[in-house]
């Protein structure tokens, strides 16, 4: 079994990037440990705070965010970090080479019911001479990412990583090492499995309603095959299923808040997951165009998401022939 560090070296990954990834994993191992302790350590449940998203912060949201900030900002290579749980970016070493943007604990509403959650991260080059307390330096399109990935805290803690040369999976061993468990992950082009929160159907664009209705028609309908549905309400778990066996995951535009095209965030959910999906041969769009081509205006801006098996995402896009709703 190959250690993460050996794998990165064998693949001639930039040494400083490898060093940063190893440091990120120190934080994620600490988070995995906190999650394992869970209720016994009295860290389930919510705080009295709401984050910049207007969401009630779980105790473990705050704990995970603090662990990542502390570990990363102590690293000389980190010029700054941005987090779902922070209103503004937090500067590190002004001469640092990298910016790290993360969702410290995605799917945290699942913590108290013991369902998989995860840490999502995106690594960017730090533009020289910028103010890393200001979000402008972080507002780079997904195409600029040097690396992205997530650690899924499920029955096993699994790192899924890309540095732009394919997607690989590493499982945390009982000795505390991330060991290569699946190499060069590729998403099947076809699927019979879709993931969407059906309770929002009345708020979708007509194109999305038509697409999903046709899926539900099954073999007798226009798609000519039966589909199965999944919804974990944890993006990391959904994307992991798509990477592992194919599928399509979508959280589409929603008329309730036209300025917020859906619920998911571009910089620390859409972009990192899109890099992984594209590197694994899939597609990752906002139903109209590639997510990684969206130019960000705000560190917390939201994006519609439809990602997964190439041919199924193309089928979804064939229903979306009108104008892209204003972001
Ligand atoms: P809903 C978790 O809160 C999250 O941001 C994603 O991980 C997940 O896919 C989505 O929201 C679930 O949203 O509306 O089904 O609770």
Boltz pocket constraint, residues with backbone or C-beta under 6 A from the ligand:
constraints:
  - pocket:
      binder: B
      contacts: [[A, 106], [A, 107], [A, 108], [A, 109], [A, 197], [A, 233], [A, 234], [A, 235], [A, 236], [A, 238], [A, 251], [A, 263], [A, 264]]
      max_distance: 6.0
